Amino acid sequence: MFYIYFETESRLLHEGTKYNIEVPTRTLQDEIANDLEKYGEVFNVKKLDEPVSEYPVLTKETYKRNI
């Protein structure tokens, strides 16, 4: 698995402001990271091989909302 770390304004996601997203492929990691960077409310986007441990990991199973 691969991960994307990002920060967002607190008004967008009620659970907090810092997240990891788990994705199955490097290609999908690139696509999602590029899409996230287009939003003004999303910043500090990083593509990682491991999640930032102190923040939640969003997966298809744990988070159904579209960002």
All heavy atoms as TSV, in Angstrom:
chain	resi	resn	atom	element	x	y	z
A	1	MET	N	N	0.833	-1.186	0.000
A	1	MET	CA	C	0.000	0.000	0.000
A	1	MET	C	C	0.878	1.250	0.000
A	1	MET	O	O	2.011	1.221	0.461
A	1	MET	CB	C	-0.903	0.026	1.229
A	1	MET	CG	C	-2.002	-0.991	1.219
A	1	MET	SD	S	-3.208	-0.584	-0.039
A	1	MET	CE	C	-4.202	-2.031	0.025
A	2	PHE	N	N	0.278	2.317	-0.493
A	2	PHE	CA	C	0.934	3.624	-0.528
A	2	PHE	C	C	0.017	4.614	0.177
A	2	PHE	O	O	-1.172	4.355	0.359
A	2	PHE	CB	C	1.182	4.048	-1.974
A	2	PHE	CG	C	2.033	3.071	-2.725
A	2	PHE	CD1	C	1.458	2.079	-3.498
A	2	PHE	CD2	C	3.409	3.127	-2.633
A	2	PHE	CE1	C	2.233	1.164	-4.182
A	2	PHE	CE2	C	4.202	2.211	-3.308
A	2	PHE	CZ	C	3.604	1.230	-4.080
A	3	TYR	N	N	0.574	5.758	0.550
A	3	TYR	CA	C	-0.177	6.711	1.362
A	3	TYR	C	C	0.010	8.127	0.851
A	3	TYR	O	O	1.042	8.471	0.288
A	3	TYR	CB	C	0.264	6.623	2.827
A	3	TYR	CG	C	0.003	5.256	3.391
A	3	TYR	CD1	C	0.935	4.246	3.245
A	3	TYR	CD2	C	-1.197	4.969	3.999
A	3	TYR	CE1	C	0.682	2.972	3.711
A	3	TYR	CE2	C	-1.464	3.695	4.477
A	3	TYR	CZ	C	-0.525	2.708	4.329
A	3	TYR	OH	O	-0.781	1.449	4.781
A	4	ILE	N	N	-1.027	8.934	1.096
A	4	ILE	CA	C	-0.965	10.360	0.824
A	4	ILE	C	C	-1.312	11.051	2.130
A	4	ILE	O	O	-2.357	10.762	2.735
A	4	ILE	CB	C	-1.980	10.782	-0.256
A	4	ILE	CG1	C	-1.734	10.017	-1.547
A	4	ILE	CG2	C	-1.915	12.289	-0.491
A	4	ILE	CD1	C	-2.893	10.090	-2.517
A	5	TYR	N	N	-0.460	11.915	2.589
A	5	TYR	CA	C	-0.728	12.729	3.773
A	5	TYR	C	C	-1.190	14.088	3.278
A	5	TYR	O	O	-0.663	14.612	2.300
A	5	TYR	CB	C	0.533	12.877	4.616
A	5	TYR	CG	C	0.402	13.922	5.693
A	5	TYR	CD1	C	-0.229	13.625	6.891
A	5	TYR	CD2	C	0.877	15.209	5.494
A	5	TYR	CE1	C	-0.365	14.592	7.873
A	5	TYR	CE2	C	0.736	16.174	6.479
A	5	TYR	CZ	C	0.110	15.860	7.660
A	5	TYR	OH	O	-0.031	16.812	8.621
A	6	PHE	N	N	-2.195	14.659	3.942
A	6	PHE	CA	C	-2.608	16.018	3.595
A	6	PHE	C	C	-3.230	16.699	4.795
A	6	PHE	O	O	-3.640	16.068	5.760
A	6	PHE	CB	C	-3.582	16.016	2.407
A	6	PHE	CG	C	-4.952	15.472	2.720
A	6	PHE	CD1	C	-5.994	16.325	3.033
A	6	PHE	CD2	C	-5.190	14.113	2.692
A	6	PHE	CE1	C	-7.255	15.827	3.316
A	6	PHE	CE2	C	-6.449	13.603	2.964
A	6	PHE	CZ	C	-7.486	14.465	3.285
A	7	GLU	N	N	-3.270	18.012	4.711
A	7	GLU	CA	C	-3.926	18.834	5.719
A	7	GLU	C	C	-5.044	19.600	5.032
A	7	GLU	O	O	-4.977	19.885	3.843
A	7	GLU	CB	C	-2.929	19.810	6.338
A	7	GLU	CG	C	-1.792	19.114	7.060
A	7	GLU	CD	C	-0.776	20.074	7.637
A	7	GLU	OE1	O	-1.159	21.199	8.018
A	7	GLU	OE2	O	0.398	19.696	7.699
A	8	THR	N	N	-6.075	19.920	5.809
A	8	THR	CA	C	-7.199	20.659	5.257
A	8	THR	C	C	-7.767	21.596	6.313
A	8	THR	O	O	-7.457	21.467	7.495
A	8	THR	CB	C	-8.281	19.701	4.735
A	8	THR	OG1	O	-9.291	20.462	4.073
A	8	THR	CG2	C	-8.895	18.879	5.837
A	9	GLU	N	N	-8.589	22.507	5.874
A	9	GLU	CA	C	-9.260	23.399	6.814
A	9	GLU	C	C	-10.263	22.592	7.630
A	9	GLU	O	O	-10.898	21.670	7.116
A	9	GLU	CB	C	-9.961	24.519	6.056
A	9	GLU	CG	C	-8.987	25.452	5.350
A	9	GLU	CD	C	-9.691	26.576	4.613
A	9	GLU	OE1	O	-10.931	26.704	4.730
A	9	GLU	OE2	O	-8.992	27.319	3.917
A	10	SER	N	N	-10.432	22.926	8.878
A	10	SER	CA	C	-11.270	22.133	9.783
A	10	SER	C	C	-12.734	22.101	9.367
A	10	SER	O	O	-13.452	21.170	9.705
A	10	SER	CB	C	-11.137	22.654	11.210
A	10	SER	OG	O	-11.537	24.000	11.266
A	11	ARG	N	N	-13.192	23.043	8.609
A	11	ARG	CA	C	-14.606	23.068	8.226
A	11	ARG	C	C	-14.949	22.009	7.178
A	11	ARG	O	O	-16.110	21.692	6.974
A	11	ARG	CB	C	-15.002	24.447	7.706
A	11	ARG	CG	C	-14.315	24.850	6.435
A	11	ARG	CD	C	-14.729	26.256	5.991
A	11	ARG	NE	N	-14.022	26.657	4.804
A	11	ARG	CZ	C	-14.356	26.315	3.579
A	11	ARG	NH1	N	-15.417	25.567	3.368
A	11	ARG	NH2	N	-13.655	26.727	2.545
A	12	LEU	N	N	-13.945	21.416	6.516
A	12	LEU	CA	C	-14.218	20.463	5.442
A	12	LEU	C	C	-14.481	19.043	5.940
A	12	LEU	O	O	-15.354	18.358	5.440
A	12	LEU	CB	C	-13.061	20.439	4.445
A	12	LEU	CG	C	-12.842	21.716	3.652
A	12	LEU	CD1	C	-11.687	21.538	2.694
A	12	LEU	CD2	C	-14.097	22.106	2.896
A	13	LEU	N	N	-13.703	18.581	6.874
A	13	LEU	CA	C	-13.827	17.212	7.384
A	13	LEU	C	C	-13.959	17.285	8.899
A	13	LEU	O	O	-13.059	17.775	9.575
A	13	LEU	CB	C	-12.613	16.372	6.987
A	13	LEU	CG	C	-12.379	16.219	5.486
A	13	LEU	CD1	C	-11.035	15.558	5.222
A	13	LEU	CD2	C	-13.493	15.407	4.855
A	14	HIS	N	N	-15.041	16.779	9.426
A	14	HIS	CA	C	-15.334	16.994	10.845
A	14	HIS	C	C	-14.439	16.226	11.799
A	14	HIS	O	O	-14.366	16.554	12.964
A	14	HIS	CB	C	-16.799	16.683	11.135
A	14	HIS	CG	C	-17.192	15.278	10.859
A	14	HIS	ND1	N	-17.007	14.270	11.759
A	14	HIS	CD2	C	-17.743	14.702	9.761
A	14	HIS	CE1	C	-17.435	13.140	11.247
A	14	HIS	NE2	N	-17.884	13.367	10.031
A	15	GLU	N	N	-13.713	15.208	11.355
A	15	GLU	CA	C	-12.879	14.434	12.269
A	15	GLU	C	C	-11.548	15.100	12.613
A	15	GLU	O	O	-10.853	14.678	13.505
A	15	GLU	CB	C	-12.582	13.035	11.702
A	15	GLU	CG	C	-13.792	12.143	11.656
A	15	GLU	CD	C	-14.460	12.142	10.298
A	15	GLU	OE1	O	-14.029	12.923	9.423
A	15	GLU	OE2	O	-15.405	11.387	10.108
A	16	GLY	N	N	-11.148	16.110	11.883
A	16	GLY	CA	C	-9.882	16.782	12.162
A	16	GLY	C	C	-9.369	17.490	10.932
A	16	GLY	O	O	-10.104	17.718	9.981
A	17	THR	N	N	-8.082	17.807	10.933
A	17	THR	CA	C	-7.522	18.573	9.825
A	17	THR	C	C	-6.334	17.895	9.148
A	17	THR	O	O	-5.854	18.396	8.144
A	17	THR	CB	C	-7.069	19.960	10.308
A	17	THR	OG1	O	-6.075	19.794	11.312
A	17	THR	CG2	C	-8.228	20.768	10.838
A	18	LYS	N	N	-5.856	16.772	9.678
A	18	LYS	CA	C	-4.686	16.090	9.112
A	18	LYS	C	C	-5.017	14.612	8.914
A	18	LYS	O	O	-5.501	13.952	9.833
A	18	LYS	CB	C	-3.476	16.256	10.026
A	18	LYS	CG	C	-3.090	17.709	10.187
A	18	LYS	CD	C	-1.961	17.908	11.157
A	18	LYS	CE	C	-1.689	19.403	11.304
A	18	LYS	NZ	N	-0.615	19.671	12.233
A	19	TYR	N	N	-4.743	14.117	7.701
A	19	TYR	CA	C	-5.156	12.767	7.338
A	19	TYR	C	C	-4.114	12.067	6.487
A	19	TYR	O	O	-3.301	12.701	5.827
A	19	TYR	CB	C	-6.442	12.800	6.501
A	19	TYR	CG	C	-7.638	13.305	7.249
A	19	TYR	CD1	C	-7.944	14.649	7.248
A	19	TYR	CD2	C	-8.452	12.430	7.955
A	19	TYR	CE1	C	-9.042	15.124	7.944
A	19	TYR	CE2	C	-9.553	12.892	8.648
A	19	TYR	CZ	C	-9.846	14.241	8.635
A	19	TYR	OH	O	-10.927	14.700	9.320
A	20	ASN	N	N	-4.216	10.746	6.459
A	20	ASN	CA	C	-3.518	9.886	5.505
A	20	ASN	C	C	-4.595	9.200	4.678
A	20	ASN	O	O	-5.649	8.839	5.200
A	20	ASN	CB	C	-2.736	8.787	6.236
A	20	ASN	CG	C	-1.667	9.329	7.148
A	20	ASN	OD1	O	-0.608	9.717	6.701
A	20	ASN	ND2	N	-1.954	9.342	8.430
A	21	ILE	N	N	-4.333	8.992	3.405
A	21	ILE	CA	C	-5.206	8.194	2.557
A	21	ILE	C	C	-4.412	6.980	2.114
A	21	ILE	O	O	-3.280	7.118	1.644
A	21	ILE	CB	C	-5.662	8.976	1.302
A	21	ILE	CG1	C	-6.417	10.242	1.682
A	21	ILE	CG2	C	-6.529	8.085	0.416
A	21	ILE	CD1	C	-6.743	11.123	0.495
A	22	GLU	N	N	-5.003	5.805	2.260
A	22	GLU	CA	C	-4.362	4.568	1.821
A	22	GLU	C	C	-4.818	4.250	0.401
A	22	GLU	O	O	-6.016	4.253	0.124
A	22	GLU	CB	C	-4.768	3.438	2.756
A	22	GLU	CG	C	-4.135	2.109	2.430
A	22	GLU	CD	C	-4.602	1.037	3.382
A	22	GLU	OE1	O	-3.943	0.861	4.423
A	22	GLU	OE2	O	-5.628	0.407	3.085
A	23	VAL	N	N	-3.854	4.015	-0.489
A	23	VAL	CA	C	-4.173	3.671	-1.879
A	23	VAL	C	C	-3.352	2.448	-2.293
A	23	VAL	O	O	-2.247	2.236	-1.799
A	23	VAL	CB	C	-3.908	4.856	-2.849
A	23	VAL	CG1	C	-4.857	5.998	-2.553
A	23	VAL	CG2	C	-2.481	5.343	-2.768
A	24	PRO	N	N	-3.887	1.634	-3.215
A	24	PRO	CA	C	-3.219	0.371	-3.544
A	24	PRO	C	C	-2.047	0.479	-4.525
A	24	PRO	O	O	-1.207	-0.422	-4.564
A	24	PRO	CB	C	-4.341	-0.475	-4.148
A	24	PRO	CG	C	-5.313	0.523	-4.682
A	24	PRO	CD	C	-5.211	1.720	-3.792
A	25	THR	N	N	-1.983	1.549	-5.328
A	25	THR	CA	C	-0.919	1.629	-6.345
A	25	THR	C	C	-0.257	2.997	-6.349
A	25	THR	O	O	-0.853	3.997	-5.948
A	25	THR	CB	C	-1.478	1.368	-7.758
A	25	THR	OG1	O	-2.360	2.433	-8.114
A	25	THR	CG2	C	-2.203	0.033	-7.842
A	26	ARG	N	N	0.958	3.028	-6.845
A	26	ARG	CA	C	1.696	4.286	-6.973
A	26	ARG	C	C	0.999	5.217	-7.980
A	26	ARG	O	O	0.937	6.418	-7.787
A	26	ARG	CB	C	3.132	3.990	-7.415
A	26	ARG	CG	C	4.017	5.183	-7.556
A	26	ARG	CD	C	4.535	5.741	-6.265
A	26	ARG	NE	N	5.451	4.823	-5.614
A	26	ARG	CZ	C	5.830	4.962	-4.342
A	26	ARG	NH1	N	5.388	5.963	-3.626
A	26	ARG	NH2	N	6.641	4.107	-3.795
A	27	THR	N	N	0.432	4.640	-9.043
A	27	THR	CA	C	-0.268	5.446	-10.047
A	27	THR	C	C	-1.469	6.156	-9.430
A	27	THR	O	O	-1.669	7.358	-9.650
A	27	THR	CB	C	-0.733	4.553	-11.221
A	27	THR	OG1	O	0.421	3.940	-11.801
A	27	THR	CG2	C	-1.460	5.346	-12.271
A	28	LEU	N	N	-2.243	5.435	-8.654
A	28	LEU	CA	C	-3.389	6.037	-7.992
A	28	LEU	C	C	-2.942	7.073	-6.969
A	28	LEU	O	O	-3.583	8.123	-6.812
A	28	LEU	CB	C	-4.237	4.947	-7.324
A	28	LEU	CG	C	-5.599	5.365	-6.804
A	28	LEU	CD1	C	-6.450	5.996	-7.899
A	28	LEU	CD2	C	-6.311	4.161	-6.217
A	29	GLN	N	N	-1.843	6.822	-6.303
A	29	GLN	CA	C	-1.280	7.786	-5.362
A	29	GLN	C	C	-0.961	9.096	-6.081
A	29	GLN	O	O	-1.310	10.174	-5.598
A	29	GLN	CB	C	-0.018	7.209	-4.714
A	29	GLN	CG	C	0.614	8.119	-3.684
A	29	GLN	CD	C	1.963	7.608	-3.221
A	29	GLN	OE1	O	2.773	7.177	-4.047
A	29	GLN	NE2	N	2.210	7.650	-1.934
A	30	ASP	N	N	-0.334	9.009	-7.235
A	30	ASP	CA	C	-0.009	10.206	-8.024
A	30	ASP	C	C	-1.267	10.952	-8.450
A	30	ASP	O	O	-1.341	12.175	-8.333
A	30	ASP	CB	C	0.802	9.827	-9.267
A	30	ASP	CG	C	2.216	9.367	-8.942
A	30	ASP	OD1	O	2.719	9.676	-7.835
A	30	ASP	OD2	O	2.814	8.677	-9.796
A	31	GLU	N	N	-2.256	10.207	-8.946
A	31	GLU	CA	C	-3.489	10.830	-9.426
A	31	GLU	C	C	-4.235	11.558	-8.307
A	31	GLU	O	O	-4.652	12.705	-8.477
A	31	GLU	CB	C	-4.403	9.778	-10.048
A	31	GLU	CG	C	-3.904	9.213	-11.353
A	31	GLU	CD	C	-4.752	8.054	-11.857
A	31	GLU	OE1	O	-5.840	7.799	-11.297
A	31	GLU	OE2	O	-4.314	7.397	-12.817
A	32	ILE	N	N	-4.398	10.902	-7.177
A	32	ILE	CA	C	-5.136	11.507	-6.067
A	32	ILE	C	C	-4.376	12.695	-5.492
A	32	ILE	O	O	-4.958	13.739	-5.197
A	32	ILE	CB	C	-5.453	10.461	-4.986
A	32	ILE	CG1	C	-6.447	9.444	-5.541
A	32	ILE	CG2	C	-6.003	11.128	-3.726
A	32	ILE	CD1	C	-6.702	8.271	-4.631
A	33	ALA	N	N	-3.062	12.569	-5.325
A	33	ALA	CA	C	-2.265	13.682	-4.807
A	33	ALA	C	C	-2.372	14.891	-5.731
A	33	ALA	O	O	-2.540	16.027	-5.265
A	33	ALA	CB	C	-0.810	13.261	-4.640
A	34	ASN	N	N	-2.303	14.660	-7.023
A	34	ASN	CA	C	-2.437	15.769	-7.976
A	34	ASN	C	C	-3.817	16.410	-7.888
A	34	ASN	O	O	-3.946	17.636	-7.950
A	34	ASN	CB	C	-2.167	15.286	-9.405
A	34	ASN	CG	C	-0.711	14.972	-9.633
A	34	ASN	OD1	O	0.167	15.456	-8.932
A	34	ASN	ND2	N	-0.438	14.124	-10.613
A	35	ASP	N	N	-4.858	15.606	-7.737
A	35	ASP	CA	C	-6.210	16.145	-7.596
A	35	ASP	C	C	-6.355	16.953	-6.310
A	35	ASP	O	O	-6.949	18.028	-6.309
A	35	ASP	CB	C	-7.249	15.019	-7.616
A	35	ASP	CG	C	-7.471	14.448	-9.003
A	35	ASP	OD1	O	-7.037	15.079	-9.998
A	35	ASP	OD2	O	-8.080	13.368	-9.095
A	36	LEU	N	N	-5.820	16.445	-5.203
A	36	LEU	CA	C	-5.917	17.158	-3.929
A	36	LEU	C	C	-5.237	18.521	-3.989
A	36	LEU	O	O	-5.720	19.487	-3.393
A	36	LEU	CB	C	-5.306	16.331	-2.794
A	36	LEU	CG	C	-6.132	15.156	-2.289
A	36	LEU	CD1	C	-5.305	14.311	-1.328
A	36	LEU	CD2	C	-7.400	15.647	-1.612
A	37	GLU	N	N	-4.120	18.597	-4.697
A	37	GLU	CA	C	-3.380	19.861	-4.780
A	37	GLU	C	C	-4.147	20.946	-5.527
A	37	GLU	O	O	-3.823	22.118	-5.406
A	37	GLU	CB	C	-2.018	19.619	-5.427
A	37	GLU	CG	C	-1.089	18.848	-4.502
A	37	GLU	CD	C	0.234	18.474	-5.138
A	37	GLU	OE1	O	0.325	18.427	-6.384
A	37	GLU	OE2	O	1.184	18.226	-4.376
A	38	LYS	N	N	-5.184	20.589	-6.243
A	38	LYS	CA	C	-5.985	21.565	-6.980
A	38	LYS	C	C	-6.936	22.346	-6.077
A	38	LYS	O	O	-7.422	23.391	-6.450
A	38	LYS	CB	C	-6.798	20.859	-8.073
A	38	LYS	CG	C	-5.937	20.247	-9.149
A	38	LYS	CD	C	-6.777	19.489	-10.151
A	38	LYS	CE	C	-5.891	18.791	-11.176
A	38	LYS	NZ	N	-6.687	17.957	-12.097
A	39	TYR	N	N	-7.214	21.812	-4.891
A	39	TYR	CA	C	-8.150	22.450	-3.974
A	39	TYR	C	C	-7.419	23.453	-3.082
A	39	TYR	O	O	-6.415	23.118	-2.452
A	39	TYR	CB	C	-8.846	21.411	-3.086
A	39	TYR	CG	C	-9.760	20.501	-3.858
A	39	TYR	CD1	C	-9.321	19.256	-4.290
A	39	TYR	CD2	C	-11.055	20.895	-4.166
A	39	TYR	CE1	C	-10.160	18.415	-5.009
A	39	TYR	CE2	C	-11.897	20.066	-4.885
A	39	TYR	CZ	C	-11.444	18.831	-5.305
A	39	TYR	OH	O	-12.263	18.008	-6.017
A	40	GLY	N	N	-7.949	24.657	-2.993
A	40	GLY	CA	C	-7.342	25.688	-2.159
A	40	GLY	C	C	-7.406	25.375	-0.681
A	40	GLY	O	O	-6.587	25.853	0.101
A	41	GLU	N	N	-8.385	24.557	-0.276
A	41	GLU	CA	C	-8.556	24.219	1.133
A	41	GLU	C	C	-7.686	23.045	1.574
A	41	GLU	O	O	-7.673	22.686	2.728
A	41	GLU	CB	C	-10.029	23.874	1.421
A	41	GLU	CG	C	-10.991	24.995	1.162
A	41	GLU	CD	C	-11.506	25.004	-0.281
A	41	GLU	OE1	O	-11.059	24.169	-1.101
A	41	GLU	OE2	O	-12.342	25.851	-0.601
A	42	VAL	N	N	-6.990	22.415	0.634
A	42	VAL	CA	C	-6.129	21.272	0.931
A	42	VAL	C	C	-4.682	21.696	0.700
A	42	VAL	O	O	-4.358	22.300	-0.316
A	42	VAL	CB	C	-6.482	20.063	0.038
A	42	VAL	CG1	C	-5.517	18.920	0.264
A	42	VAL	CG2	C	-7.916	19.618	0.288
A	43	PHE	N	N	-3.814	21.403	1.652
A	43	PHE	CA	C	-2.420	21.809	1.517
A	43	PHE	C	C	-1.490	20.802	2.172
A	43	PHE	O	O	-1.945	19.872	2.830
A	43	PHE	CB	C	-2.210	23.217	2.089
A	43	PHE	CG	C	-2.766	23.401	3.479
A	43	PHE	CD1	C	-1.956	23.225	4.587
A	43	PHE	CD2	C	-4.099	23.735	3.664
A	43	PHE	CE1	C	-2.463	23.394	5.859
A	43	PHE	CE2	C	-4.612	23.905	4.938
A	43	PHE	CZ	C	-3.791	23.737	6.036
A	44	ASN	N	N	-0.213	20.980	1.951
A	44	ASN	CA	C	0.830	20.116	2.501
A	44	ASN	C	C	0.621	18.654	2.078
A	44	ASN	O	O	0.728	17.733	2.889
A	44	ASN	CB	C	0.899	20.243	4.025
A	44	ASN	CG	C	2.218	19.764	4.580
A	44	ASN	OD1	O	3.201	19.645	3.854
A	44	ASN	ND2	N	2.251	19.473	5.863
A	45	VAL	N	N	0.317	18.441	0.810
A	45	VAL	CA	C	0.092	17.099	0.269
A	45	VAL	C	C	1.443	16.405	0.081
A	45	VAL	O	O	2.337	16.963	-0.543
A	45	VAL	CB	C	-0.671	17.163	-1.075
A	45	VAL	CG1	C	-0.830	15.772	-1.675
A	45	VAL	CG2	C	-2.016	17.841	-0.900
A	46	LYS	N	N	1.579	15.194	0.645
A	46	LYS	CA	C	2.834	14.438	0.538
A	46	LYS	C	C	2.532	13.000	0.158
A	46	LYS	O	O	1.637	12.380	0.732
A	46	LYS	CB	C	3.587	14.453	1.870
A	46	LYS	CG	C	4.020	15.826	2.317
A	46	LYS	CD	C	4.724	15.746	3.640
A	46	LYS	CE	C	5.088	17.146	4.118
A	46	LYS	NZ	N	5.708	17.121	5.437
A	47	LYS	N	N	3.283	12.468	-0.779
A	47	LYS	CA	C	3.173	11.059	-1.162
A	47	LYS	C	C	4.184	10.271	-0.336
A	47	LYS	O	O	5.367	10.571	-0.355
A	47	LYS	CB	C	3.432	10.890	-2.654
A	47	LYS	CG	C	2.392	11.592	-3.506
A	47	LYS	CD	C	2.604	11.367	-4.979
A	47	LYS	CE	C	3.677	12.286	-5.494
A	47	LYS	NZ	N	3.867	12.202	-6.951
A	48	LEU	N	N	3.697	9.256	0.397
A	48	LEU	CA	C	4.537	8.520	1.336
A	48	LEU	C	C	4.404	7.013	1.149
A	48	LEU	O	O	3.404	6.527	0.621
A	48	LEU	CB	C	4.131	8.872	2.772
A	48	LEU	CG	C	4.119	10.361	3.143
A	48	LEU	CD1	C	3.460	10.558	4.493
A	48	LEU	CD2	C	5.529	10.910	3.130
A	49	ASP	N	N	5.409	6.279	1.635
A	49	ASP	CA	C	5.344	4.823	1.637
A	49	ASP	C	C	4.742	4.287	2.937
A	49	ASP	O	O	4.320	3.145	3.007
A	49	ASP	CB	C	6.738	4.227	1.433
A	49	ASP	CG	C	7.276	4.501	0.035
A	49	ASP	OD1	O	6.463	4.614	-0.907
A	49	ASP	OD2	O	8.499	4.606	-0.112
A	50	GLU	N	N	4.712	5.097	3.976
A	50	GLU	CA	C	4.122	4.743	5.272
A	50	GLU	C	C	3.268	5.919	5.733
A	50	GLU	O	O	3.603	7.073	5.476
A	50	GLU	CB	C	5.221	4.491	6.312
A	50	GLU	CG	C	6.124	3.318	5.998
A	50	GLU	CD	C	5.428	1.986	6.108
A	50	GLU	OE1	O	4.492	1.851	6.933
A	50	GLU	OE2	O	5.796	1.062	5.352
A	51	PRO	N	N	2.176	5.665	6.449
A	51	PRO	CA	C	1.344	6.775	6.932
A	51	PRO	C	C	2.035	7.539	8.060
A	51	PRO	O	O	2.891	6.996	8.757
A	51	PRO	CB	C	0.083	6.080	7.444
A	51	PRO	CG	C	0.536	4.714	7.819
A	51	PRO	CD	C	1.641	4.366	6.845
A	52	VAL	N	N	1.647	8.786	8.239
A	52	VAL	CA	C	2.087	9.566	9.392
A	52	VAL	C	C	1.294	9.015	10.578
A	52	VAL	O	O	0.067	9.123	10.626
A	52	VAL	CB	C	1.830	11.080	9.184
A	52	VAL	CG1	C	2.241	11.867	10.409
A	52	VAL	CG2	C	2.580	11.577	7.949
A	53	SER	N	N	1.972	8.395	11.511
A	53	SER	CA	C	1.331	7.550	12.523
A	53	SER	C	C	0.352	8.285	13.441
A	53	SER	O	O	-0.598	7.690	13.930
A	53	SER	CB	C	2.377	6.831	13.360
A	53	SER	OG	O	3.189	7.764	14.034
A	54	GLU	N	N	0.546	9.557	13.685
A	54	GLU	CA	C	-0.325	10.239	14.641
A	54	GLU	C	C	-1.646	10.728	14.044
A	54	GLU	O	O	-2.469	11.287	14.761
A	54	GLU	CB	C	0.404	11.392	15.343
A	54	GLU	CG	C	1.002	12.423	14.438
A	54	GLU	CD	C	2.458	12.148	14.083
A	54	GLU	OE1	O	2.953	11.034	14.221
A	54	GLU	OE2	O	3.103	13.094	13.627
A	55	TYR	N	N	-1.884	10.479	12.759
A	55	TYR	CA	C	-3.120	10.931	12.116
A	55	TYR	C	C	-3.870	9.757	11.514
A	55	TYR	O	O	-3.280	8.747	11.145
A	55	TYR	CB	C	-2.812	11.988	11.054
A	55	TYR	CG	C	-2.094	13.163	11.648
A	55	TYR	CD1	C	-0.785	13.451	11.307
A	55	TYR	CD2	C	-2.710	13.956	12.609
A	55	TYR	CE1	C	-0.109	14.510	11.884
A	55	TYR	CE2	C	-2.043	15.018	13.197
A	55	TYR	CZ	C	-0.746	15.290	12.833
A	55	TYR	OH	O	-0.088	16.334	13.421
A	56	PRO	N	N	-5.212	9.877	11.399
A	56	PRO	CA	C	-6.018	8.758	10.893
A	56	PRO	C	C	-5.679	8.396	9.450
A	56	PRO	O	O	-5.269	9.235	8.665
A	56	PRO	CB	C	-7.450	9.266	10.992
A	56	PRO	CG	C	-7.408	10.665	11.430
A	56	PRO	CD	C	-6.004	11.038	11.733
A	57	VAL	N	N	-5.886	7.116	9.143
A	57	VAL	CA	C	-5.717	6.618	7.782
A	57	VAL	C	C	-7.109	6.390	7.198
A	57	VAL	O	O	-7.895	5.612	7.733
A	57	VAL	CB	C	-4.909	5.302	7.752
A	57	VAL	CG1	C	-4.833	4.765	6.332
A	57	VAL	CG2	C	-3.515	5.516	8.321
A	58	LEU	N	N	-7.408	7.088	6.120
A	58	LEU	CA	C	-8.678	6.928	5.434
A	58	LEU	C	C	-8.527	5.843	4.375
A	58	LEU	O	O	-7.614	5.892	3.561
A	58	LEU	CB	C	-9.103	8.237	4.768
A	58	LEU	CG	C	-9.149	9.475	5.665
A	58	LEU	CD1	C	-9.543	10.688	4.849
A	58	LEU	CD2	C	-10.096	9.263	6.824
A	59	THR	N	N	-9.403	4.857	4.424
A	59	THR	CA	C	-9.420	3.790	3.425
A	59	THR	C	C	-10.816	3.736	2.816
A	59	THR	O	O	-11.749	4.362	3.317
A	59	THR	CB	C	-9.097	2.419	4.049
A	59	THR	OG1	O	-10.166	2.076	4.938
A	59	THR	CG2	C	-7.777	2.418	4.789
A	60	LYS	N	N	-10.963	2.971	1.788
A	60	LYS	CA	C	-12.274	2.793	1.170
A	60	LYS	C	C	-13.278	2.260	2.193
A	60	LYS	O	O	-14.439	2.652	2.199
A	60	LYS	CB	C	-12.149	1.834	-0.010
A	60	LYS	CG	C	-13.385	1.673	-0.815
A	60	LYS	CD	C	-13.120	0.783	-2.010
A	60	LYS	CE	C	-14.365	0.613	-2.854
A	60	LYS	NZ	N	-14.113	-0.251	-4.009
A	61	GLU	N	N	-12.831	1.410	3.086
A	61	GLU	CA	C	-13.709	0.819	4.083
A	61	GLU	C	C	-14.030	1.770	5.237
A	61	GLU	O	O	-15.104	1.693	5.818
A	61	GLU	CB	C	-13.094	-0.463	4.652
A	61	GLU	CG	C	-12.996	-1.599	3.642
A	61	GLU	CD	C	-11.839	-1.439	2.660
A	61	GLU	OE1	O	-10.825	-0.814	3.018
A	61	GLU	OE2	O	-11.973	-1.923	1.523
A	62	THR	N	N	-13.103	2.641	5.607
A	62	THR	CA	C	-13.305	3.481	6.789
A	62	THR	C	C	-13.878	4.847	6.491
A	62	THR	O	O	-14.326	5.539	7.380
A	62	THR	CB	C	-11.982	3.680	7.563
A	62	THR	OG1	O	-11.046	4.338	6.729
A	62	THR	CG2	C	-11.422	2.371	8.058
A	63	TYR	N	N	-13.853	5.248	5.241
A	63	TYR	CA	C	-14.333	6.591	4.923
A	63	TYR	C	C	-14.961	6.601	3.557
A	63	TYR	O	O	-14.284	6.421	2.561
A	63	TYR	CB	C	-13.171	7.591	5.010
A	63	TYR	CG	C	-13.639	9.008	5.177
A	63	TYR	CD1	C	-14.053	9.462	6.422
A	63	TYR	CD2	C	-13.685	9.870	4.104
A	63	TYR	CE1	C	-14.478	10.750	6.594
A	63	TYR	CE2	C	-14.119	11.174	4.273
A	63	TYR	CZ	C	-14.519	11.611	5.526
A	63	TYR	OH	O	-14.952	12.896	5.684
A	64	LYS	N	N	-16.261	6.780	3.467
A	64	LYS	CA	C	-17.003	6.675	2.211
A	64	LYS	C	C	-17.216	8.022	1.520
A	64	LYS	O	O	-17.662	8.070	0.393
A	64	LYS	CB	C	-18.370	6.038	2.459
A	64	LYS	CG	C	-18.282	4.668	3.097
A	64	LYS	CD	C	-17.719	3.655	2.150
A	64	LYS	CE	C	-17.711	2.280	2.789
A	64	LYS	NZ	N	-17.090	1.285	2.002
A	65	ARG	N	N	-16.915	9.129	2.183
A	65	ARG	CA	C	-17.185	10.464	1.638
A	65	ARG	C	C	-16.190	10.821	0.545
A	65	ARG	O	O	-15.001	10.552	0.661
A	65	ARG	CB	C	-17.093	11.474	2.771
A	65	ARG	CG	C	-17.360	12.881	2.371
A	65	ARG	CD	C	-17.336	13.740	3.602
A	65	ARG	NE	N	-17.339	15.137	3.235
A	65	ARG	CZ	C	-17.364	16.103	4.100
A	65	ARG	NH1	N	-17.396	15.840	5.396
A	65	ARG	NH2	N	-17.370	17.349	3.707
A	66	ASN	N	N	-16.646	11.451	-0.497
A	66	ASN	CA	C	-15.755	11.957	-1.560
A	66	ASN	C	C	-15.115	13.251	-1.099
A	66	ASN	O	O	-15.775	14.110	-0.555
A	66	ASN	CB	C	-16.537	12.223	-2.844
A	66	ASN	CG	C	-16.990	10.953	-3.496
A	66	ASN	OD1	O	-16.307	9.946	-3.444
A	66	ASN	ND2	N	-18.163	10.992	-4.107
A	67	ILE	N	N	-13.831	13.361	-1.334
A	67	ILE	CA	C	-13.105	14.577	-0.958
A	67	ILE	C	C	-13.035	15.475	-2.184
A	67	ILE	O	O	-12.677	15.054	-3.236
A	67	ILE	CB	C	-11.698	14.234	-0.439
A	67	ILE	CG1	C	-11.832	13.379	0.799
A	67	ILE	CG2	C	-10.895	15.484	-0.160
A	67	ILE	CD1	C	-10.533	12.814	1.315
